[in-house]
Amino acid sequence: MSLDADDIDNDGSLELFAADMHPYSEEAGIMRQWEPVLQTMPPPDPAHAPQAMANVLQTRTGDGGWVDRAPEWGIPYSGWSWSAQFGDLDQDGFLDLYIVNGMTAQELFSHLPNDELVEENQAYRNEAGRRFVPEPTWNLNSTAGGRGMGLADLDGDGDLDVLINNLRSPARIFENQLCSGQSLVVHLSQAGTGNTRALGAEVHLQTSTGVYRRQVQAASGYLSGRSPALHFGLPEDSEILVLEVRWPDGTVSLISGQSLQPNSRVAVSR
């Protein structure tokens, strides 16, 4: 029900994450809530591809193909998941993952209060581009029944905050107070064109600790927009070397020098 694409292991290529429905735990209480859903699943039909009730993380292979590595990365199941987005919440140079959960359906969950499956949202920390691990200490485990979600620097302090659009309850904003790492926020613009926000542009940031890639996207997740500002989380000891912008028409801009400092904002226009 959700789709996002980003470079989660800093190898220069995009990975694709699609979220679907499946209990994130086999604990008895959770499985009892899901029981009517699991019982009403249709039997396999040999004439059609079966529905895969699991998350999918598609990564590139050496021969140009794709392979699902969600189990290997620790994110095969995350609940009744709606919007999911990648973002470097702890600013260590690797993109983390946040997923909002919950479902209301009278025919499926009449055995539950308000016909609602109440589940915690899931925050996953990226362990150095090798796998995702649950991070409950970030206190992002809201049970308000999220649908849409966005990651953006709402208070201008350089890190990503979390905005959630909930069903049947007010929206919620979670201010990022992890106070870790550094950041660089990049704004692109193309005045006088039909694509003023440079949608589709790629930015590659070369640093002393690696090369990081971001892409300007209009939307991702489930019914959710993306901030046009590109956020790069950086380790504390990282030195910024070169900023490379690959514009939608194929031209390239290179920026270097004193204008590229950690914990700053850079505007690039053409």
C-alpha positions in Angstrom: 0.0 0.0 0.0 3.1 2.2 0.2 6.1 2.7 -2.1 9.3 4.6 -1.6 12.7 4.6 -3.4 16.1 5.6 -2.0 19.7 4.6 -1.7 19.7 2.8 1.7 23.2 1.3 1.6 25.0 4.2 -0.1 26.1 2.2 -3.1 24.8 4.8 -5.6 21.7 2.8 -6.7 18.1 3.1 -5.6 16.3 0.4 -3.6 12.5 0.0 -3.8 10.4 -0.6 -0.7 6.7 -1.6 -0.9 4.7 -2.1 2.3 1.8 -4.5 2.7 -0.3 -6.1 5.5 1.0 -8.7 7.9 1.3 -8.8 11.7 4.7 -7.5 12.9 4.8 -9.9 15.8 3.6 -13.5 16.4 2.7 -12.6 20.0 -0.6 -14.2 20.9 -2.5 -10.9 21.5 -1.6 -9.5 18.2 -2.4 -12.7 16.3 -5.9 -12.8 17.9 -6.6 -9.3 16.5 -5.6 -10.4 13.1 -7.4 -13.8 13.1 -10.4 -12.8 11.0 -8.2 -11.4 8.3 -6.0 -14.5 8.2 -9.1 -16.7 8.1 -10.7 -14.9 5.2 -7.7 -15.0 2.9 -8.7 -16.8 -0.3 -7.0 -20.1 -1.1 -4.1 -20.0 -3.6 -5.3 -19.9 -7.2 -2.8 -21.6 -9.6 -4.1 -19.5 -12.5 -3.1 -16.2 -10.8 -0.1 -14.9 -8.9 -0.8 -15.2 -5.2 -1.1 -12.0 -3.1 2.1 -11.5 -1.1 1.0 -10.3 2.3 4.5 -9.1 3.2 6.7 -6.1 2.7 9.1 -6.2 -0.3 12.6 -4.6 -0.5 13.8 -4.8 -4.1 17.6 -4.3 -4.5 19.7 -4.5 -7.6 21.7 -7.6 -8.5 25.0 -7.7 -10.3 23.4 -8.8 -13.6 21.0 -5.8 -13.7 18.0 -7.7 -12.2 16.2 -7.2 -8.9 15.8 -9.4 -5.8 13.7 -9.1 -2.7 15.8 -8.7 0.5 13.2 -7.6 3.0 13.7 -10.6 5.3 17.5 -10.2 5.2 17.1 -6.5 6.1 14.8 -7.2 9.0 11.6 -5.6 7.6 9.5 -8.4 6.1 6.5 -7.6 8.3 5.4 -4.3 9.9 1.7 -4.5 10.6 -1.2 -3.1 8.6 1.1 -0.6 7.0 0.1 2.5 5.1 2.7 5.2 4.5 6.4 4.4 4.7 9.3 6.7 4.0 13.1 6.7 4.2 14.9 9.5 6.0 18.1 9.8 8.1 16.4 10.5 11.4 19.6 10.0 13.5 21.9 11.7 11.0 24.5 9.0 10.8 24.7 9.0 7.0 22.3 6.0 6.5 18.6 6.3 5.7 16.2 5.0 8.4 12.6 3.8 7.8 9.4 5.0 9.4 6.0 3.2 8.8 2.5 4.2 10.1 0.0 1.5 10.9 -3.6 0.8 11.7 -6.9 -0.2 10.1 -10.6 0.3 10.5 -13.0 -2.1 8.9 -16.4 -3.1 10.3 -16.5 -6.5 8.5 -13.0 -7.6 9.5 -12.6 -6.1 13.0 -16.0 -6.2 14.5 -14.5 -8.1 17.4 -12.3 -5.1 18.3 -13.4 -1.8 20.0 -14.6 0.7 17.4 -14.0 -1.9 14.7 -10.3 -0.8 14.7 -7.1 -2.7 14.6 -4.8 -0.6 16.8 -1.1 -1.1 16.1 2.1 0.8 16.9 3.8 2.7 14.1 7.2 1.2 13.4 10.6 3.1 13.4 13.6 1.2 12.1 17.2 2.4 12.4 19.6 1.6 9.5 22.6 -0.3 10.8 25.4 1.0 8.5 23.7 -0.1 5.3 23.4 -3.7 6.4 20.0 -4.1 7.9 17.1 -2.3 9.7 16.5 -2.8 13.5 13.4 -1.6 15.4 14.2 1.6 17.4 11.5 2.0 20.2 13.6 4.5 22.1 12.8 7.1 19.5 9.2 7.2 20.8 7.6 7.2 17.4 5.3 4.2 18.2 2.1 6.1 18.0 -1.2 4.1 17.9 -3.4 6.9 16.6 -4.1 5.1 13.3 -1.9 6.8 10.8 -2.4 7.0 7.1 -0.3 9.7 5.4 3.1 10.7 6.7 6.0 13.0 5.8 9.5 13.7 7.0 10.8 17.2 6.8 12.7 19.8 8.8 9.7 21.6 10.2 11.5 23.8 12.8 14.5 24.8 10.8 17.1 23.1 13.0 18.6 20.9 10.3 17.2 17.5 11.3 14.0 15.6 10.1 10.8 15.9 12.1 7.8 13.6 11.5 4.3 14.7 10.5 1.5 12.1 10.6 -2.1 12.4 9.2 -4.3 10.1 11.3 -7.7 8.7 10.7 -10.4 9.8 13.1 -8.0 11.9 15.2 -5.9 15.1 14.7 -2.6 15.1 12.9 0.5 14.7 15.0 4.0 16.3 14.8 7.0 14.6 16.4 9.9 17.0 16.9 13.3 15.3 16.4 15.3 15.7 19.6 18.0 13.0 18.9 20.6 15.8 18.6 23.0 13.6 16.8 25.3 14.0 13.7 25.3 16.9 11.3 23.3 17.8 8.2 23.2 19.6 4.9 19.9 20.7 3.5 19.8 21.4 -0.3 17.1 23.4 -2.1 16.9 23.3 -5.9 15.0 25.6 -8.2 14.5 26.2 -11.9 12.9 29.5 -12.4 11.0 30.1 -15.7 10.4 26.5 -16.4 7.5 24.1 -16.0 9.4 22.3 -13.4 10.3 25.0 -10.9 11.1 22.5 -8.1 13.4 20.4 -10.3 11.4 17.2 -9.8 13.5 14.2 -10.9 16.8 15.9 -10.2 19.5 13.9 -8.4 22.0 15.3 -5.9 25.2 13.4 -5.0 27.1 14.7 -2.0 30.8 13.7 -1.8 32.2 13.7 1.7 35.1 12.4 3.6 32.9 9.6 5.0 31.2 8.5 1.7 29.0 9.6 -1.2 25.3 10.1 -0.5 22.5 10.3 -3.1 19.1 12.0 -2.9 16.4 12.6 -5.5 13.7 15.3 -5.7 10.4 13.5 -5.6 6.9 14.8 -5.6 5.4 12.0 -3.5 6.0 8.7 -1.9 4.4 6.5 0.7 0.6 6.4 0.7 -1.2 9.7 -0.4 1.8 11.6 0.9 4.0 14.3 -0.5 7.7 14.7 -0.2 9.6 17.9 0.9 11.4 19.5 -2.0 14.3 20.2 0.4 16.8 17.4 0.3 18.2 16.4 3.7 21.6 14.8 4.1 22.5 13.4 7.5 26.2 13.3 8.1 28.4 11.7 10.8 30.0 14.1 13.3 33.5 13.8 11.7 32.3 14.2 8.1 33.8 16.9 5.9 31.8 18.0 2.8 33.8 18.0 -0.4 31.6 18.4 -3.5 27.9 18.8 -4.2 26.9 17.5 -7.7 23.4 18.3 -9.1 22.2 16.2 -12.0 19.3 18.3 -13.4 16.3 16.6 -15.1 17.5 17.7 -18.6 20.9 15.9 -18.0 23.1 18.9 -17.3 25.3 18.9 -14.2 26.2 21.6 -11.7 29.2 21.2 -9.3 29.5 23.2 -6.1 32.5 23.2 -3.7 34.3 25.4 -1.4 33.4 27.4 1.7 29.7 27.5 0.8 29.4 23.8 1.8 29.5 23.6 5.5 27.9 21.1 7.8 24.7 22.2 9.5 23.8 24.7 6.8 21.4 25.2 3.9 22.4 25.5 0.3 20.3 26.9 -2.5 21.2 25.9 -6.1 19.3 27.5 -9.0 19.5 27.6 -12.7 
